[in-house]
């Protein structure tokens, strides 16, 4: 009886190991599905640019790719541990803190930071013509009595945290953390005045919402500078074969066609329906 129990336990452990992380024929990818067009849910299935990229990686490695929808701020730490997954694809940006925990692929998309706001709650001094000719918003324009919302763990979270810590116009501003972007946007006018997030998700989130709009965020100077980050894919340190496969796929997708459009941009356009 003890031998049978031991054998059963061994088989169960083997079964778990064969389907976790990237062992065997399965590649588990952690993502957070509220970040269209890079990851979102359509007909009950997670789709998006990052999903398309990782499916190509799976083809290259001969592995089935399984996507797990998790809280964004858990992805890097879980990838770092390398037990449940070895890869995170969720519009992640490279930061010094994250580089201490995981390896990153080459950057594959540059994203500008945007602020989402209620058009009825801003005055004529809110938006400005920047030195590059675009209409945008300075950080100092984000005067608020309720606070500013961000998705926990995102680059917007880091940017806003730095702005508040450095004082100036945002000194004393309340930063409200949300697990999901749509929850944050729904809270505009109730418990917060603005939401800060990357350009494409911001534009998606305000679609069809008459009172909401979004504009890029700038640092004020002789030459106004837009706030931006670059996306890359996080991999467990030491998973060189996986990292190399991801970079090979990205390098192919970053090549421009005769019209100067990359494969990544074509994916973005497809998921945006343009």
N, C-alpha and C positions, 0 to 999 in steps of 0.2 A: 504493500500500500504506500509506504514512504517513497519507494522507488518510482511508483507511478505518479505520485504527486510531484516529485522532483523533475521527472521527465516533462510533465504538463507545464510546470513553471518555466522550464527551460524553453519549451516551444513557444509559450506566450511571450517571453522576453525577446526571443528571436523574431517573432511576428511584429512586435512593437518597433524593434530596431530596423526592420526592413522597410517600414513605411514612414519613419520619422526622418527629419533632417534631409540630407540628400543621399543617404545610403541606398543601396540596391538600385531599383529602376525608377524611383520616385524622387522628384525634387520639390520640396515644400517651400513655398514662397510666402512670406508674411507681407501683408499689405493692409491698407485702410481704405475702404471703398467709397468714401465721401469726397473724393478729390478729382472730379471730372475735369478734363477728359483723360487723365492718366489712370484713374481707377474709379469705377462706378458700377452700379448694379443695373442690369438691363434684363428683363424677363427672368428675374431670379438668379442671374448669373453675373459674376464679377467680370467686367470687361474693361478695356481701356488701353492706352499706349503702353504702359508698363507691363500689362498682361500680354500684349502682342510681342513685346521685346523678349520677355521671359519664355514665352512659348517657342520662339526661335532658338533660344538658348537650349531649351529642352530637346528640340529636334537635333541640334548640333551634338549634344551629349548622349542622345538616344535614351532620354528619360521622360517619363510622364510627369507633367507639371501640375501640382495641386496648390491652389491659392487659399490661404487662410486669412479671413477678415478679422483684424484685431485692432485694439486701441493704438493709435499712432505712436504715442510716447513709450510704448513697450517694445517697439520693433528693434531698435538698435541694441538694446540690452539683451534681447532674446537671441538675436543674430550673434552677438558677442559670445554668449554662452555656447552656442553651436550644438545644442541638444535637440530642440524642437524644430529648428530651421537653421540653414546656413546662409540664407539670402533674404534681404528685405528690399522690395521694390515698391515705393510709395511716394514718389516725388520728394525723395530725401535730398537734402543739401549737405555739402561737405563742411564740417566745422572742426576746429582743433580738438574739441572735447570728444566728438564722435570718432575722430581718427585714432584716438587712444584706445578705442574699444574694437573697431572693425576696420577692414580694408574697404576702399571704395573703387568702383570702376572709374573709367574716364567720364568726365561730365558729358551729358548728352542733350541738355536743354537749359537755356538761360531764362529765368523767370523774374519779371519785375514785381515788386510788392505793390499792392493796391489797397485802398481803403473803401469799404462799403458803407454807405450812409443813407439816411432818409432825406430826400430832397426838401422836405418841408422844414427840416430842423437845421439847415445851414444858411448862412447869410452871404452877401455878395463878396465878402472878403475870404471866403473859404477856398475857392479855386483861383489859380493864377496861371498866367502865361509864362512858361519857363524859358530859359535861355536857349533851349533846343527847339523852341517853337510849339511844344506840346502844352496842352492844358493839364495841370496836375495840382497836387496838394502838398504843401510843406508840412513837415512834422509839427511845426509851431502853429499850424492852422487847426490842429486837433484839440480845440478847446472843448472840454466836456465836464459835465457835472455828475454823470452817471458812471462813466468809465469806458474802457475800450476792450473789446473781446478778441481773443485769439484761440486757435486750436493748440492745445497743450503739446509741447515738444517740437513745434514747427519753427522754421526760421523766423517767422513773424513774431513768435514768442520771444526768441532771443533778441531780435531787433528792438522790440518794444521794451523788453526788460532793460536793455542797455540805455535806451533813451530816457527811461524813468530814472535809472540809477545816476545818469549824468546830470539830472536836474533840468534846468532851463524851463522851457514852456510846459514840459510834461511832469515836472516835479510834483509829487503828491497825487498824480493820476492813478486811479484804480485800474488794475489789469485783471480782467475776468477770464479764467481758463475754462475752456469747453473741450469735451472729448470729440464732439462732432461739429463740423462747420454749419450744417443746416440748423442745428440747435442754436448756435451763436447768432446766426442771421435772424432767426425768428425772435430773438431777444432784443433786437435793435428797437429803441424807443421805449422798451420796458425797463430793462436793467442796465443797458449799455447804450452808448450813442453811435459807436462805430465797430466794425470788424475789420481786421487787417489780415490779408491772405494774398497768395500769389495771383497773378493776372488772370489766367484762364479759369481757374475755379471761381474767382470773384465774378467774372463776366457770366459764367454759367449760373451762379447763385442768384443773380439779380434778374435773370431772364423772366419775363412775364410778371414781374413785380413792379407795379406802376410807381410806387413811392420810393423805390430803392434804385440807387445808381452807384457807380464805382469810378475811381480815378487813381492814377499812379501816384506813389509817394516819392517826394524829392527831399534832398538835403539842400538847403539854401546856400548859395555862394556866388562868386563871380561867374562861374559856370555851374549852374544847378546840376546836381548829380542825382540820378534816380537810384533808389534802393532796390537791389536785386540779389538773387541767389542762383546757384546752378545745381541742377539735379544730377545725381549719380546713384548707383545701385550698391547697397551695403552687403559685404560678404564676410563671413567668419574668417578671422586671421588664420593663415596657413592653408586655406582652400584655394590653392593656386590654379588648379585645373579649372575649377568653376569660374574663378575671376578671369582667367585668360579667355575662356569661352564667351563670357559676357562681353569682354572688351572686343573680341573678334566680331561678334554680332553688332555691337555699337559702331565700330569702325566702318562696317559695311553700310549701316543705316545712316551714317553721317556723311556719306558721299553724296555729292550733288548731281542731279541729272542735267540734261541739256538746258533746262529752264532755271537752273540754279536752286532747285528745291531738294532738300535732303529727304531720305526715307523716313526719318523721325518726324519731320514737318508734315509729310504726307499722312502719317498715322494720326497726328494731331488734327489735321484737317478732316480726315475721315470721321473721327469720333466727335468732332464739332459739327459735322454735317455740312461742311463747306467745300 
